[in-house]
Structures are given as structure tokens and as C-alpha cells.
Amino acid sequence: MKNTILLLSTFALGACSILGDSGVENAPYTLIQRDEAKNIEIRNYDSMILVSTSTQDDGRNGAFRRLFAYITGDNQGAAEIAMTAPVFMDSKADKNTLRGSEIAMTAPVFMNEDAMTPTMAFVMPDSFTLLTTPKPNNPAVSVSEVNDYKVAVITFSWTLSDRNVEKHTSMLEEWLDSTDYEIVGPKVLAGYNGPLTLPMMRRNEILIPIK
């Protein structure tokens, strides 16, 4: 269920703190506007390399396992790229089948559940480009580049339950209605913490593409 799957279904990082510090690189962005009272920001992600997979057939857990396998070696990379932190390996993933480069994990994990094909995506470290990102061995995993991704973002704690997502989506949409920004795409969920983080210390976000 959505409100009980949370990462392994947001982050399986062994080094994540129960107080919320996952200790990994965050995807960089340019801050355009901030409403501190409502925890809302307008951001522009200049460039991101995303490694994505569908959640349609086997949900968030299955998608997470495929992406986690990719960053821990199920790719066609030649160089060894060290992980930034230890990780918890899900019991259903066979570590012996993994090969290739290991890639540092970056926050957040994106979940686009409103698209025609719902997806989960990991953001590659900022040093990666579309050309240098290792190709996945699994055909269900794809690599893409996003440029000039302008979004309205609301940040909140606790979990990415349906109720919490609906509440904060409504708050963000109401705020946007009072501005000149135009919504141009479906919302995306973002999680920054692992399952050991206390719910009240978790950082979650809803991103709505705008222009």
C-alpha cells in the first residue's frame, strides 16, 4: 500500500539518520522565489540526469529494486564509482547478479504517479552527463536528461500517504492560483529519507511543473 511502502520506497540508505540527515548529494537547483510561511518555493533545475523505471506493474517496491540494482552495478559502466553511503539491500534483490559500476545515490527520489505511465526515478550525481551515465542492463530501466525544469514545490514532513499528498497538493495548487504561474504538467512526489528516519523528521516534497 502507498502509505506503508515508502522507500525502501524513499531511500534504502544505511547511513540515513533517524533525525533526517541522509548524508547524500542533493540535486542542485536555482531558487527563484520562496514563501517561507507556507514552505513553498519556485525552483529551476537547470539539468538533471534521471534513471527511471515504471511502477505500473509491480509498484514502488519493484521499481525501487530495479533502480537500486542499477546504481549498485547492474549497468554497463566500466569504472568503479564508489557509493556515498552504505545501503540496505532489499532481501528480494540478488546481489550476486549485479555487475559494472556502482553509482552514488542522490536525493530526492522522484515518483510521477499521475503520468500515463507512472514512474520512479533516481537523480544521478551532478558530475554525470547523458553521455557518461552507464547504460542499464535491464531494459525496463532508462536514462534521460531533463533541462530547465521549472517547478513549484511544497515541502512537508511525515509520510507520503495519500491523505498527506492530497492535502499538500491542494495547498500548493491554491497558492499557484493566486499567482501568474501556469501549471504545465502533473505533480511529482519526492522523498529524501529512508525508512529509519522518524516520520516527523522526514523531508517530502510535491513538485508541480510550471511556466
VOGU-3710 file (C-alpha; in Angstrom, 3 decimals, decimal comma):
1> mkntilllst> 0,000/0,000/0,000  1,199/3,508/-0,838  1,283/4,734/2,732  3,265/1,747/4,005  5,679/1,208/1,113  7,719/4,394/1,466  11,111/3,606/0,310  12,586/1,077/0,818  10,353/3,237/-1,228  12,039/6,537/-0,496
11> falgacsilg> 15,665/5,712/0,334  17,396/2,499/1,473  20,472/4,207/2,819  22,200/2,525/5,708  23,738/5,817/6,734  20,469/7,717/6,900  19,895/9,310/10,282  16,764/8,788/12,337  16,832/12,589/12,616  16,613/13,116/8,867
21> dsgvenapyt> 20,145/13,631/7,516  20,617/11,087/4,718  24,162/12,298/4,043  23,879/12,173/0,254  24,218/14,745/-2,501  21,060/16,717/-3,304  20,084/17,578/-6,858  21,152/21,241/-7,382  18,659/23,904/-8,402  18,285/27,662/-8,704
31> liqrdeakni> 15,895/29,228/-6,199  13,613/31,759/-7,901  11,078/32,547/-5,178  10,297/31,432/-1,631  7,254/31,676/0,604  8,729/30,669/3,954  5,412/30,817/5,793  3,935/28,121/3,543  7,137/26,148/2,836  6,724/26,806/-0,894
41> eirnydsmil> 9,490/27,537/-3,394  9,765/28,195/-7,100  12,828/26,370/-8,419  14,580/25,739/-11,688  16,551/22,536/-12,111  18,959/23,518/-14,883  19,885/19,961/-15,807  19,296/16,531/-14,307  20,140/13,021/-15,472  17,350/10,679/-14,416
51> vststqddgr> 17,379/6,903/-14,298  13,749/5,810/-14,393  11,503/2,776/-14,395  7,765/2,155/-14,407  5,824/1,455/-11,211  2,794/0,281/-13,157  3,240/-3,490/-12,947  4,905/-4,111/-9,585  4,507/-0,857/-7,655  7,060/1,250/-5,824
61> ngafrrlfay> 8,934/-1,681/-4,282  9,584/-3,357/-7,639  10,604/-0,069/-9,227  12,906/0,734/-6,334  14,622/-2,667/-6,590  15,350/-2,147/-10,302  16,778/1,334/-9,738  18,752/0,247/-6,698  20,193/-2,663/-8,687  21,218/-0,190/-11,390
71> itgdnqgaae> 23,139/2,146/-9,069  24,831/-0,787/-7,312  26,209/-2,264/-10,502  23,547/-3,593/-12,863  24,808/-1,315/-15,630  27,331/-1,271/-18,451  29,793/1,117/-16,825  33,490/0,330/-16,872  34,803/2,472/-13,993  34,235/1,840/-10,296
81> iamtapvfmd> 32,211/4,721/-8,837  32,032/4,466/-5,066  28,756/4,712/-3,190  28,460/7,756/-0,951  26,966/5,777/1,903  26,255/2,151/2,877  22,855/0,883/1,804  20,304/-1,689/2,892  19,879/-4,327/0,223  16,271/-5,422/-0,124
91> skadkntlrg> 16,003/-9,152/0,555  14,467/-9,812/-2,879  17,408/-8,338/-4,800  20,141/-10,816/-5,744  23,398/-9,020/-5,153  25,344/-11,727/-6,994  23,723/-10,777/-10,302  24,954/-7,183/-10,164  27,927/-6,096/-12,223  29,523/-2,929/-13,538
101> seiamtapvf> 29,818/0,492/-11,922  28,484/1,478/-8,542  26,953/4,961/-8,600  26,463/7,354/-5,715  22,874/7,925/-4,685  21,456/11,429/-4,932  18,350/12,890/-3,291  15,498/13,079/-3,910  13,801/10,021/-5,340  11,096/11,218/-7,749
111> mnedamtptm> 7,741/9,472/-8,204  5,445/10,551/-11,028  2,201/8,722/-10,347  -0,121/10,955/-12,361  1,507/10,330/-15,740  0,148/7,942/-18,378  2,841/5,520/-17,238  3,669/6,112/-13,541  7,393/6,088/-12,855  10,049/6,264/-10,166
121> afvmpdsftl> 13,356/7,978/-10,884  16,751/8,379/-9,242  18,730/11,545/-9,937  22,328/10,897/-10,954  25,154/12,840/-9,285  25,735/16,298/-10,710  29,021/15,230/-12,338  27,200/12,826/-14,678  26,099/13,680/-18,208  23,868/11,818/-20,624
131> lttpkpnnpa> 26,998/10,500/-22,354  28,861/9,430/-19,213  25,957/7,769/-17,398  26,342/3,976/-17,713  23,672/2,240/-19,769  21,313/-0,004/-17,782  21,484/-3,749/-18,324  17,773/-4,027/-17,538  15,628/-2,877/-20,491  12,948/-1,765/-18,001
141> vsvsevndyk> 15,322/0,962/-16,780  16,012/4,035/-18,910  18,283/7,073/-18,750  17,089/10,545/-19,729  18,046/14,193/-19,356  15,783/16,960/-18,058  16,687/20,585/-18,763  15,209/23,826/-17,416  12,718/22,014/-15,196  10,808/24,851/-13,528
151> vavitfswtl> 8,600/23,764/-10,658  6,567/24,990/-7,721  7,494/22,940/-4,647  5,905/22,453/-1,247  7,934/20,766/1,499  6,374/18,785/4,346  7,156/16,101/6,913  5,692/12,771/7,968  4,837/10,339/5,159  3,848/10,349/1,505
161> sdrnvekhts> 0,455/8,849/2,335  -2,453/9,546/0,006  -4,007/11,863/2,588  -0,817/13,852/3,161  -0,133/14,126/-0,574  -3,680/15,290/-1,341  -3,570/17,865/1,469  -0,292/19,436/0,368  -1,130/19,237/-3,330  -4,256/21,277/-2,628
171> mleewldstd> -2,235/23,808/-0,625  0,278/24,187/-3,454  -2,406/24,474/-6,150  -4,277/27,117/-4,122  -1,045/29,091/-3,766  -0,404/28,851/-7,506  -3,953/30,055/-8,226  -3,024/33,339/-6,546  -0,008/33,850/-8,844  0,655/34,289/-12,549
181> yeivgpkvla> 2,313/30,872/-12,833  0,662/28,315/-15,130  0,645/24,592/-14,338  2,023/22,660/-17,339  2,305/19,075/-16,096  1,305/16,507/-13,482  2,639/16,649/-9,933  5,711/14,663/-8,940  6,386/13,280/-5,462  9,882/13,495/-3,984
191> gyngpltlpm> 11,280/11,692/-0,941  14,595/12,426/0,767  14,823/9,994/3,677  14,967/6,310/4,443  12,675/4,084/6,472  14,707/4,581/9,669  14,062/8,328/9,760  11,467/9,406/12,286  8,290/10,412/10,390  8,228/13,905/11,879
201> mrrneilipi> 11,816/14,468/10,696  11,298/13,291/7,099  11,529/15,662/4,175  8,968/15,120/1,447  8,068/17,363/-1,461  5,439/17,774/-4,145  6,663/19,387/-7,359  4,314/20,859/-9,959  5,816/21,882/-13,320  5,014/25,497/-14,206
211> k> 5,817/28,274/-16,637
//
